[in-house]
Amino acid sequence: MGSYTGQVAIVGVGETPVGKVPGKSALWFNAEATRLALADAGIDKHQVDGLLTCPSFVAPFHRMSVAVSEYLGIQPTFSNTVNVSGASAAASVSLAAAAIHAGLAETVVVCCGDNMLSGMTRDLAVKALIESRDPQYEAPFGLLVATTFALTAQRHMAEYGTTREQLARVAVITREHARRKPGAHMTAPLTVDDVLASKSITTPYHMLDCALVSDGGAALVLTSAERARDLRKKPVYLLGAGESYTQEHIFCAESITTTGARISGGKAYAMAGVGPGDIDVAGIYDCFTGTVIMMLEDLGFCKKGEGGPFVEAGHITFGGRIPINTHGGMLSYAHPGLPGGFFHIVEMARQLRGEADGRQVEGADLALCHSLGGGFATNATIILGTEPHA
Amino acid sequence: MSAGKPLPRIDDDTRAYWAGCARGELLLQHCRDCGYVQFYQRALCGRCLGAGLEHRPASGRGTIYSFSTVYRPPSPEFKDDVPYTVVLVELAEGPRMISTLVDAAPGTVGLGQAVEVVFDTIAPEVALPRFRRVDPRCTFTPAAP
């Protein structure tokens, strides 16, 4: 049994309008993104025999992947609702590829959609909050999900001298990227001072250090590399994948400044046979500004502790060492909840196809996507390429 | 002040822990087989899977491993509490836990500050272990590991 490096490809991508999109259901965001991805791939829905999605906060179907399939009028023979919180994006692609490689399915749709901005009622929001933290050891203390990430940033600042300005710089740079991507949720120019002056949420994070709350959906179509060659779009090959699940509770983490991304990234690089220096463009889960800084370190784009200066030196934008989140990420493009990380993958596929009009990283052959969740409880990394071998 | 706030959902794993809190003791589980000291309470040892776990009162002392002062309440029930400071406390016995500080003005909290547990009764028979600073001077800047 070899790895599935180069054996599976992304052959279609789709995304719905994002931002404030009222009146639609979570199922619609899944289905519409899938319809667009199938059209992009030139694949009829009846050829789809696998479907993966994630749970919706707004429409908590017990069998979300089955509900989405029914909405689309398909009856897959491989299906699941992936729930490793924010890491679900890259983890779903990895799981779909494994299923294709193992012969469980030929053509798998990986989709995710939700309407957290328009559809979330107060009751749902409170329920989601309480259920997202341990009911005995965390929720009674008023622990926001954001606070778990804030604890990591605070410690990173103390250990490595990372500054508030360096955190803010991540938001400023990715806002500039969103301005190049049509339809982004937030496009007003942003300065470091704007970020620092925005409302304090949970120190050290201010409002503009935090990902948006949006509506939106994204979908990918995957099939075998062999089939991919006959389809209309240039295949984007999956070259490497790795996951890591280090703890559930932030208080059980061995370190809160070095994360499971080191493990998931290491596995993905090893499978692909490449290193961080080979990657041309990256999509990094940016639920908070400090998260990006820590991931740049743990994924090997810079040394541990040097993420802040690395960002400050302009290395994460066009012309820098590793342009990231060229669509604007969850800080500026869209963050409808679990779909947030899927847009990074759609964007990396577009970069590798050379379709990122106005924001194309010239000559991009290798891209990395990293998804994470739960205060670094879950991490998943994938490496994509224009050729089946790096 | 705690009307409508989430109360711990006590089960067989955690009954002894919450009973300890109610009488003013912070209990940690010690494994008789491998010596591991664990937080949170489980029916088995998280290191060796042994079932021979013994509850022993902790010293109640620790240091602030990290903190975050919350300005935006997670739900309306916490609205009157903001700003409050969530702490990740490293207990003297080794394990870490999430709690909040009592009587801490924002801007005076620092990593490494020594803290000790205090119990805050929020419902009949339910007390939350919170922490107060023993010496509110920041005495420690963590070195890069």
Interface residues (C-beta under 8 A of the other chain):
Chain A: R122 A125 V126 L129 I130 D134 P135 Q136 Y137 E138 A139 P140 F141 G142 L143 L144 T147 A150 L151 T152 Q154 R155 A158 E159 Y160 K199 S200 I201 T202 T203 P204 Y205 H249 I250 F251 C252 S255 I256 T257 T258 K304 G305
Chain B: K5 P6 L7 P8 R9 I10 T14 W18 F39 Y40 Y65 S66 F67 S68 T69 V70 Y71 R72 P73 P74 S75 P76 F78 D81 Y84 V86 L88 P95 R96 M97 I98 S99 T100 P106 L111 I122 L128 T141 P142 A143 A144 P145
